[in-house]
Amino acid sequence: MNAGLVVLVPVKNTSGAKQRLASVLDQPARTKLAQAMLHDVMAALHDWKNRRDVAIVSGDDYAIDLARKYEFEIIPDQTNPGETGAIEMATQICVERGAESTLVIPADIPLIQPWELDEIVKHAPTAGSVLVPAFDGRGTNAALRRPANLFPLRFGNDSFKPHHAAAQATAKPCVILNLPGIAVDVDNPEDLKQLAAVPGETRAQQLARAWSLSDRLLATGPDGP
């Protein structure tokens, strides 16, 4: 890990992933989807020509094996406190090693493109932040902080407004970018339907299309009709 930008990808336990898709997918299918999305994210980071250091923050065996395949650093996360705790821990490690900035990318944005990562870096202030909201404007699908610990990140379904407020409270510039690939995450049945419908041939998209889930099932949501 050098003193520049470090990309952090927190990965929870894929064997119990995506519970909000339980109405349309059983756990083996949800695990397969989570692993496919993670693979798509890692592949995009690997293909990024201007790639910085990448560290996978996880205790998940699949994530660790995949990180080794791509020769990314692994920051062990055996306690699995969730994305927020994992990123707090990893951020502290980055600061101790002298990293100037961190870019946090979630593991469930399978349409991420290398050019979008270039846009984030290009628009990053000398001191400040860049935030990329999810398609619905509620979640945060990328967060760059310079310095690396400029403000704490708190992930969840409605993290974007708190992150924006925290960024503004630093009195340093905060750039908001809307990027079409990064904006698409997959948390609920409607997201899965969108993933299958938009152009592209990522691993996760191929899975979603192969399942041929009906509109009726996708409309049920996580708690049934």
C-alpha positions as CSV (number, residue, x, y, z in Angstrom):
1,M,0.0,0.0,0.0
2,N,1.5,3.3,-1.1
3,A,0.9,6.8,0.1
4,G,-1.6,7.7,-2.6
5,L,-5.2,6.6,-3.0
6,V,-6.4,3.2,-1.6
7,V,-9.6,1.6,-2.9
8,L,-11.4,-0.3,-0.1
9,V,-14.0,-3.0,-0.9
10,P,-15.8,-4.3,2.2
11,V,-17.3,-7.8,1.8
12,K,-19.6,-9.4,4.3
13,N,-20.2,-13.1,4.5
14,T,-21.5,-14.1,1.1
15,S,-23.0,-17.3,2.4
16,G,-25.7,-15.3,4.1
17,A,-26.0,-12.4,1.7
18,K,-28.9,-10.5,0.3
19,Q,-31.6,-11.4,2.7
20,R,-34.0,-8.9,1.1
21,L,-34.1,-11.0,-2.0
22,A,-35.5,-14.0,0.0
23,S,-38.9,-13.7,-1.6
24,V,-37.6,-14.5,-5.0
25,L,-34.3,-16.4,-4.4
26,D,-33.2,-19.1,-2.0
27,Q,-30.0,-18.7,-0.1
28,P,-27.8,-20.7,-2.5
29,A,-29.0,-18.4,-5.3
30,R,-28.5,-15.3,-3.2
31,T,-24.9,-16.4,-2.4
32,K,-24.2,-17.1,-6.1
33,L,-25.5,-13.6,-7.0
34,A,-23.4,-11.9,-4.3
35,Q,-20.3,-13.7,-5.5
36,A,-21.0,-12.9,-9.1
37,M,-21.5,-9.2,-8.2
38,L,-18.3,-9.2,-6.2
39,H,-16.5,-10.8,-9.1
40,D,-17.8,-8.1,-11.5
41,V,-16.6,-5.3,-9.1
42,M,-13.1,-6.9,-8.8
43,A,-12.9,-7.4,-12.5
44,A,-13.7,-3.7,-13.2
45,L,-11.1,-2.6,-10.6
46,H,-8.5,-5.0,-12.2
47,D,-9.3,-3.6,-15.7
48,W,-8.9,0.1,-14.5
49,K,-5.8,1.2,-16.4
50,N,-5.1,4.0,-13.8
51,R,-5.7,1.6,-10.9
52,R,-4.5,2.5,-7.5
53,D,-4.0,0.1,-4.6
54,V,-7.0,-2.1,-3.9
55,A,-7.7,-3.8,-0.6
56,I,-10.5,-6.2,0.0
57,V,-11.8,-5.9,3.6
58,S,-13.3,-9.3,4.5
59,G,-13.2,-12.6,6.3
60,D,-15.2,-14.4,3.6
61,D,-13.4,-17.3,2.0
62,Y,-14.7,-16.7,-1.5
63,A,-13.8,-13.0,-1.3
64,I,-10.3,-13.8,-0.1
65,D,-9.7,-16.4,-2.8
66,L,-10.8,-13.9,-5.5
67,A,-8.7,-11.1,-4.1
68,R,-5.7,-13.4,-4.3
69,K,-6.5,-14.2,-7.9
70,Y,-6.5,-10.5,-8.8
71,E,-3.5,-9.9,-6.6
72,F,-5.4,-7.4,-4.4
73,E,-4.4,-6.8,-0.8
74,I,-6.5,-8.5,1.8
75,I,-7.3,-6.7,5.1
76,P,-8.7,-9.5,7.3
77,D,-12.1,-8.8,8.9
78,Q,-12.7,-11.9,11.0
79,T,-15.1,-10.2,13.5
80,N,-17.4,-9.2,10.6
81,P,-19.0,-6.1,12.3
82,G,-20.7,-5.0,9.0
83,E,-19.6,-2.6,6.4
84,T,-19.4,0.4,8.7
85,G,-17.1,-1.3,11.2
86,A,-15.0,-2.9,8.5
87,I,-14.4,0.4,6.8
88,E,-13.6,2.1,10.1
89,M,-11.0,-0.5,10.8
90,A,-9.5,-0.5,7.3
91,T,-9.5,3.3,7.2
92,Q,-7.4,3.4,10.4
93,I,-4.9,1.0,8.8
94,C,-4.7,3.2,5.7
95,V,-4.0,6.3,7.9
96,E,-1.3,4.5,9.8
97,R,0.4,3.5,6.6
98,G,0.3,7.1,5.3
99,A,-2.4,6.8,2.6
100,E,-3.5,10.3,1.4
101,S,-7.1,9.2,0.5
102,T,-9.5,6.3,0.4
103,L,-12.2,5.3,-2.1
104,V,-14.8,3.0,-0.7
105,I,-16.6,0.8,-3.3
106,P,-19.4,-1.6,-2.3
107,A,-19.3,-5.2,-3.5
108,D,-22.8,-5.2,-5.0
109,I,-22.5,-2.7,-7.9
110,P,-21.9,-5.1,-10.8
111,L,-22.2,-2.5,-13.5
112,I,-19.3,-0.4,-12.4
113,Q,-17.0,0.7,-15.2
114,P,-13.3,1.7,-15.1
115,W,-14.1,5.0,-16.7
116,E,-16.3,5.9,-13.8
117,L,-13.4,5.4,-11.4
118,D,-11.4,7.8,-13.5
119,E,-14.2,10.4,-13.2
120,I,-14.2,10.1,-9.4
121,V,-10.4,10.6,-9.3
122,K,-10.6,13.4,-11.8
123,H,-13.2,15.3,-9.8
124,A,-11.6,14.7,-6.4
125,P,-10.7,18.0,-4.5
126,T,-7.2,18.5,-3.2
127,A,-8.8,18.2,0.2
128,G,-12.4,17.1,0.4
129,S,-14.7,14.3,-0.9
130,V,-16.5,12.8,-3.8
131,L,-19.8,11.0,-3.3
132,V,-21.7,8.8,-5.8
133,P,-25.3,8.2,-4.9
134,A,-27.3,5.0,-5.7
135,F,-29.9,5.2,-8.4
136,D,-32.7,5.9,-5.9
137,G,-30.6,8.7,-4.2
138,R,-30.8,6.9,-0.8
139,G,-27.6,4.9,-0.6
140,T,-23.9,5.8,-1.2
141,N,-22.3,3.6,-3.9
142,A,-18.8,5.3,-3.8
143,A,-17.1,7.6,-1.4
144,L,-13.7,9.2,-1.8
145,R,-12.2,11.0,1.2
146,R,-9.0,13.1,1.2
147,P,-7.6,13.0,3.8
148,A,-8.4,9.3,4.2
149,N,-10.3,9.8,7.4
150,L,-11.9,13.1,6.6
151,F,-15.2,12.0,8.1
152,P,-16.6,8.6,9.2
153,L,-18.7,6.5,6.8
154,R,-21.9,5.0,8.1
155,F,-23.4,2.6,5.6
156,G,-27.1,1.5,5.4
157,N,-30.2,1.9,3.3
158,D,-30.3,5.7,3.6
159,S,-26.6,6.6,3.9
160,F,-26.3,9.3,1.2
161,K,-27.9,12.3,3.1
162,P,-25.9,11.6,6.3
163,H,-22.7,11.2,4.3
164,H,-23.4,14.4,2.4
165,A,-24.1,16.2,5.7
166,A,-20.9,14.8,7.3
167,A,-18.9,15.9,4.2
168,Q,-20.3,19.4,4.3
169,A,-19.6,19.7,8.0
170,T,-15.9,19.4,7.3
171,A,-16.1,22.7,5.5
172,K,-14.2,21.2,2.6
173,P,-15.5,20.7,-1.0
174,C,-17.8,17.8,-1.6
175,V,-18.4,16.8,-5.2
176,I,-21.5,14.7,-6.0
177,L,-21.2,12.6,-9.2
178,N,-24.0,10.7,-10.8
179,L,-22.5,7.7,-12.6
180,P,-24.8,5.2,-14.3
181,G,-22.9,2.0,-13.6
182,I,-22.0,2.7,-10.1
183,A,-25.5,3.8,-9.3
184,V,-27.0,0.4,-9.8
185,D,-26.8,-1.8,-6.7
186,V,-28.9,-4.9,-6.0
187,D,-30.7,-5.0,-2.7
188,N,-34.4,-5.9,-3.5
189,P,-36.4,-7.7,-6.2
190,E,-37.0,-4.6,-8.2
191,D,-33.2,-4.0,-8.3
192,L,-32.7,-7.5,-9.7
193,K,-35.3,-6.8,-12.4
194,Q,-33.4,-3.6,-13.4
195,L,-30.1,-5.5,-13.4
196,A,-31.5,-8.0,-15.9
197,A,-33.1,-5.4,-18.1
198,V,-30.3,-2.9,-18.6
199,P,-27.7,-3.5,-21.4
200,G,-24.6,-5.4,-20.4
201,E,-23.2,-8.9,-20.0
202,T,-21.7,-9.0,-16.5
203,R,-21.7,-12.2,-14.5
204,A,-24.5,-10.9,-12.3
205,Q,-26.6,-9.9,-15.3
206,Q,-26.2,-13.3,-16.9
207,L,-27.4,-14.9,-13.7
208,A,-30.4,-12.6,-13.3
209,R,-31.5,-13.3,-16.9
210,A,-31.0,-17.1,-16.5
211,W,-33.3,-17.2,-13.6
212,S,-36.1,-15.8,-15.8
213,L,-37.9,-14.4,-12.8
214,S,-41.4,-13.2,-13.6
215,D,-42.7,-9.7,-13.1
216,R,-45.2,-11.0,-10.6
217,L,-42.5,-12.5,-8.4
218,L,-40.3,-9.5,-8.7
219,A,-43.2,-7.3,-7.6
220,T,-43.7,-9.2,-4.4
221,G,-40.8,-7.5,-2.6
222,P,-38.8,-8.8,0.4
223,D,-41.9,-9.4,2.6
224,G,-44.2,-11.0,0.1
225,P,-47.3,-9.4,-1.7
